Amino acid sequence: MSQMGHCLPIAVCAARPPGVRTSAPPAANSASAAFIEGTDLNTGQQLWRTYTIPGEGEPGHETWKDGQDHWRHGGGSIWETATYDADTDTIYQGIGNAGPDYDPEYRPGDNKWAASVLALNPSTGAIKWDFQYTPNDPYDFDEISEHPIINAKVNGEDRKLVVHVARNGFYYALDRVNGSFVAGKQYVDKLNWTTGLDPKTGKPLNYDPAKDVQEYTPGSHGSRAKPQSQVKCPSTTGGKNWPPSAYNPQLNLLFFTSVEGCNIVETVEQKSFEDQGGTVKPRDRFAGGEGKPSERRNGSLKAVDPTTGEVKAATKFDYPPYAGVLATAGNLVFTGQLDGTFAAYDARTLQELWSYNVGAGIDAPAITYAVNGKQYVAVLVGAPQRAAVIREIPELKDRPLTHMLYVFGL
């Protein structure tokens, strides 16, 4: 089974004797320059650096159309681990949202390579291909989470896929050799920011390449003229966010947790940085607004066919899930909840088979291992809950912070 991880460098040895380590700093909402860097494993020498927002003369730079060099503070943060594919000798890295998050009028154009996946040559850092999920993203739908690689048959043909459960509420399957769109499908229960995906390109159906500022579904995001949006689904945090998914190759099912629900986006006209004549200082928050709650959200655990995105099984949770998923060769799926519930599910049906409450919130994915022939499952518990979570789910405010490692035998 596989489980996709959380923000660490990856080592790429393959056919290059020195090996290469790739790493990337987070930029989050401060709009600092984000990049991916290759380092020689033996000497520590930097071999290459590729910025996630293209500079002058680089492909994609033309998609920043403000005329005021706002690309220099364009976001594109990275805070999740890349995927390395030895078959194609390629690194696949998800890229975060453009900055500012909620004021796309500050940054007209598609804003590449924000909200994209980049396929990189690990020897040089050169971009082989890209795919952008939400051009001119006004929702903060960054797409930093894992991009699993899967070999599967599509319409009877063997295909090398790289797949992504996107924060924007759609599942995507791409050809990992050339980046072409293979399949896409809504996986969240409610989605209204667009009417679907173009079956040929994978772009949102109401994406208009003739417009520099995308509207998508009218009212689904704020603007300078009308700052507060209508209710927008999925919410700003997704859908699926950073919690890692897991793949069972025997069943050909991809498992992941999803936040289910909606929110409101409020736009505030973003001021420029000091180096561009404004008042914003380095490391100041650079969001151009914020997401606001409109309802209490819940969650789900889902299993999809990775070649089509069709949901094959699902189960609902009372709380938004943030723990990630573990799948085992014995056709079990494990995940945890904010209320401390740790449970095992049947991989085919997602029916709950067993659960145990550890007494504190779980924000980390479980792992499995064997000692002397006996298999174990371990999970870290006791994560503190953010203020936004407590406002949404007040009954969790008194959950203890018992930082512990729980281990269970199978």
DANORMO-V690930 format. One record per residue. N is the residue number from 0. RES is the residue in one letter. SS is DSSP state (A for helix, B for strand, O for the rest). PSI is psi in whole degrees, -180 to 180 (NA if undefined). D_FIRST is the distance of its C-alpha to the first C-alpha in whole Angstrom. Layout:
BEGIN
n: {N/N}
res: {RES/RES}
ss: {SS/SS}
psi: {PSI/PSI}
d_first: {D_FIRST/D_FIRST}
END
This chain:
BEGIN
n: {0/1/2/3/4/5/6/7/8/9/10/11/12/13/14/15/16/17/18/19/20/21/22/23/24/25/26/27/28/29/30/31/32/33/34/35/36/37/38/39/40/41/42/43/44/45/46/47/48/49/50/51/52/53/54/55/56/57/58/59/60/61/62/63/64/65/66/67/68/69/70/71/72/73/74/75/76/77/78/79/80/81/82/83/84/85/86/87/88/89/90/91/92/93/94/95/96/97/98/99/100/101/102/103/104/105/106/107/108/109/110/111/112/113/114/115/116/117/118/119/120/121/122/123/124/125/126/127/128/129/130/131/132/133/134/135/136/137/138/139/140/141/142/143/144/145/146/147/148/149/150/151/152/153/154/155/156/157/158/159/160/161/162/163/164/165/166/167/168/169/170/171/172/173/174/175/176/177/178/179/180/181/182/183/184/185/186/187/188/189/190/191/192/193/194/195/196/197/198/199/200/201/202/203/204/205/206/207/208/209/210/211/212/213/214/215/216/217/218/219/220/221/222/223/224/225/226/227/228/229/230/231/232/233/234/235/236/237/238/239/240/241/242/243/244/245/246/247/248/249/250/251/252/253/254/255/256/257/258/259/260/261/262/263/264/265/266/267/268/269/270/271/272/273/274/275/276/277/278/279/280/281/282/283/284/285/286/287/288/289/290/291/292/293/294/295/296/297/298/299/300/301/302/303/304/305/306/307/308/309/310/311/312/313/314/315/316/317/318/319/320/321/322/323/324/325/326/327/328/329/330/331/332/333/334/335/336/337/338/339/340/341/342/343/344/345/346/347/348/349/350/351/352/353/354/355/356/357/358/359/360/361/362/363/364/365/366/367/368/369/370/371/372/373/374/375/376/377/378/379/380/381/382/383/384/385/386/387/388/389/390/391/392/393/394/395/396/397/398/399/400/401/402/403/404/405/406/407/408/409}
res: {M/S/Q/M/G/H/C/L/P/I/A/V/C/A/A/R/P/P/G/V/R/T/S/A/P/P/A/A/N/S/A/S/A/A/F/I/E/G/T/D/L/N/T/G/Q/Q/L/W/R/T/Y/T/I/P/G/E/G/E/P/G/H/E/T/W/K/D/G/Q/D/H/W/R/H/G/G/G/S/I/W/E/T/A/T/Y/D/A/D/T/D/T/I/Y/Q/G/I/G/N/A/G/P/D/Y/D/P/E/Y/R/P/G/D/N/K/W/A/A/S/V/L/A/L/N/P/S/T/G/A/I/K/W/D/F/Q/Y/T/P/N/D/P/Y/D/F/D/E/I/S/E/H/P/I/I/N/A/K/V/N/G/E/D/R/K/L/V/V/H/V/A/R/N/G/F/Y/Y/A/L/D/R/V/N/G/S/F/V/A/G/K/Q/Y/V/D/K/L/N/W/T/T/G/L/D/P/K/T/G/K/P/L/N/Y/D/P/A/K/D/V/Q/E/Y/T/P/G/S/H/G/S/R/A/K/P/Q/S/Q/V/K/C/P/S/T/T/G/G/K/N/W/P/P/S/A/Y/N/P/Q/L/N/L/L/F/F/T/S/V/E/G/C/N/I/V/E/T/V/E/Q/K/S/F/E/D/Q/G/G/T/V/K/P/R/D/R/F/A/G/G/E/G/K/P/S/E/R/R/N/G/S/L/K/A/V/D/P/T/T/G/E/V/K/A/A/T/K/F/D/Y/P/P/Y/A/G/V/L/A/T/A/G/N/L/V/F/T/G/Q/L/D/G/T/F/A/A/Y/D/A/R/T/L/Q/E/L/W/S/Y/N/V/G/A/G/I/D/A/P/A/I/T/Y/A/V/N/G/K/Q/Y/V/A/V/L/V/G/A/P/Q/R/A/A/V/I/R/E/I/P/E/L/K/D/R/P/L/T/H/M/L/Y/V/F/G/L}
ss: {O/B/B/O/O/O/O/O/O/B/B/B/O/O/O/O/O/O/O/B/B/B/B/O/O/O/O/A/A/A/O/O/O/O/B/B/B/B/B/B/O/O/O/O/O/B/B/B/B/B/B/O/O/O/O/O/O/O/O/O/A/A/A/O/O/O/O/O/O/A/A/A/A/O/B/O/O/O/O/O/O/O/B/B/B/O/O/O/O/B/B/B/B/B/O/O/O/B/O/O/O/O/O/A/A/A/A/O/O/O/O/O/O/O/O/B/B/B/B/B/B/O/O/O/O/O/B/B/B/B/B/B/O/O/O/O/O/O/O/O/O/O/O/O/O/O/O/O/B/B/B/B/B/B/O/O/B/B/B/B/B/B/B/B/B/O/O/O/O/B/B/B/B/B/B/O/O/O/O/O/B/B/B/B/B/B/O/O/O/O/O/O/O/O/O/O/B/O/O/O/O/O/O/B/O/O/O/O/O/O/O/O/O/O/O/O/O/O/O/O/O/O/O/O/O/O/O/B/O/O/O/B/B/O/B/O/O/B/O/O/O/O/O/O/O/B/B/B/O/O/O/O/B/B/B/B/B/B/B/B/O/B/B/B/B/B/B/O/O/O/O/O/B/A/A/A/O/O/O/B/O/O/O/O/O/O/O/O/B/B/B/B/B/O/O/O/O/B/B/B/B/B/B/B/O/O/O/O/O/O/B/B/B/B/B/B/B/O/O/O/O/O/O/O/O/B/B/O/O/O/O/B/B/B/B/B/O/O/O/O/B/B/B/B/B/B/O/O/O/O/O/B/B/B/B/B/B/O/O/O/O/O/O/O/O/O/B/B/B/B/B/O/O/B/B/B/B/B/B/B/B/O/O/O/O/O/A/A/A/A/A/A/O/A/A/A/O/O/O/O/O/O/O/B/B/B/B/B/B/O}
psi: {170/155/127/137/-164/139/84/154/157/144/132/107/-60/-130/6/107/-43/-28/158/136/130/141/163/137/148/146/-22/-135/18/-8/30/164/121/145/163/135/139/134/136/125/-29/-37/-18/5/136/129/-35/162/128/120/145/-19/117/136/-176/133/-7/146/134/-17/-30/-11/4/102/16/-24/9/20/34/-14/-26/-22/41/1/-129/43/163/123/29/158/143/172/135/133/111/-30/-41/-1/59/144/133/118/124/143/143/-175/160/156/140/156/-49/8/76/-16/-21/-24/61/149/174/-18/50/149/27/149/45/176/136/134/118/146/119/-17/-33/-18/1/142/117/-45/166/158/123/125/-46/90/142/40/117/8/-5/38/66/151/54/-16/171/152/86/149/132/133/126/164/131/116/41/0/136/125/144/112/148/129/160/128/101/151/-23/0/0/150/138/139/126/151/119/-5/-44/-3/6/150/127/-49/156/143/143/135/-22/157/-37/131/124/2/-21/168/0/-169/143/124/-16/-43/-24/0/156/140/-33/20/132/105/-16/-11/139/-25/115/140/-33/-140/123/131/-5/-8/161/169/172/-32/-35/87/-36/131/171/180/130/134/138/176/172/-38/5/-180/-165/136/-135/-25/128/149/180/147/135/103/-27/-40/-10/54/139/128/141/159/153/142/133/124/-176/172/-171/144/130/127/137/131/122/133/155/168/160/-38/-4/27/8/-159/-5/130/156/138/-2/151/139/74/-24/31/-158/161/142/146/146/-12/166/127/162/-156/179/159/129/153/126/154/117/-14/-21/-23/2/130/120/-26/154/151/147/151/155/-25/154/132/140/17/-16/179/144/132/140/162/-15/14/43/152/130/142/164/168/163/-24/3/-1/127/125/155/142/150/127/-26/-37/-17/25/135/131/-28/148/158/133/119/-6/-1/158/149/120/7/148/150/162/162/150/170/144/123/41/-2/134/141/157/131/147/138/138/165/23/134/145/135/156/-37/-36/-43/-37/-37/-35/75/-24/-10/0/-23/12/133/156/68/87/106/159/121/136/132/142/144/NA}
d_first: {0/4/7/10/13/17/20/20/21/19/20/21/22/22/25/27/28/29/26/26/24/24/25/26/29/28/32/31/34/37/37/36/35/32/30/28/29/28/29/30/28/31/34/32/34/33/33/33/32/32/33/31/34/36/40/43/43/39/37/37/39/42/39/41/44/46/48/48/45/43/40/41/39/37/34/31/29/25/24/20/18/18/15/17/16/18/19/21/22/21/20/20/21/22/25/27/30/34/36/38/35/38/41/40/44/44/41/42/40/37/36/33/31/30/28/26/23/25/24/25/26/25/28/31/29/31/29/28/28/27/27/28/27/30/33/36/33/36/33/31/28/26/23/22/18/15/15/12/13/12/14/15/19/21/24/24/23/21/20/18/17/16/16/17/18/21/23/26/24/23/20/20/19/21/22/20/23/26/25/26/25/24/23/23/24/25/22/24/27/30/30/34/34/34/34/31/30/32/30/31/31/28/31/32/35/37/37/40/40/44/44/43/42/40/41/38/39/42/42/38/39/42/44/47/50/48/46/44/41/41/38/35/32/29/30/30/27/25/23/20/21/19/16/13/11/7/6/5/7/9/10/11/11/10/11/13/17/20/24/26/30/32/35/38/38/41/42/45/46/45/47/47/46/49/49/49/52/51/50/46/46/43/40/41/39/39/38/41/40/38/36/37/36/38/36/34/30/27/23/21/17/16/14/15/15/14/17/20/19/20/19/18/18/19/21/23/24/27/26/25/21/20/17/14/11/8/6/6/6/10/9/10/10/12/15/18/22/25/27/24/23/19/18/15/15/15/12/14/17/16/19/19/19/20/21/23/25/25/28/27/25/21/21/18/14/13/11/10/12/14/18/20/17/17/14/14/13/16/17/20/23/26/26/29/30/31/35/34/31/34/36/34/33/36/35/32/35/36/32/32/31/29/27/25/22/21/19/18/18/16}
END
